[in-house]
C-alpha cells in the first residue's frame, strides 16, 4: 500500500464500528459480532491485490460479507458459526424474538 492509498485511522475505526453495528444488530451477541467482522477482514485481505482493486466500494463489500456471515452464524449449522470465546448463545434468541420467531 503506497502513501496515496493510505486510509486515515479514524476512517478505519469508523468502518469497523459500522461493521460491528451491522453484525451485532443481526446477532445480538458482541462476541460473535467481533468474530464475524474479523472473518470479513480476513476474507478481504485474502483476496488478491488485483481482485481488491476490482472492488469499487470496499466498505460495501465488507458490509455484504459481514451480513452474509452473520446470517449464516444465526441460521446455519453450529459448525458454520465463527469461533469465539465469548459466545453465550443468548444473542440468537434475542434476534429471533425481535423477528417474532421461535427459539
Secondary structure, DSSP 4 states (H G I P E B T S, - for coil): --GGG---HHHHHHHHHHHHHHHHHHHS-HHHHHHHHHHHHHHHHHS-HHHHHH-S-HHHHHHHHHHHHHHHHHHS-GGGSPP-SS--SHHHHHHHHHHT---
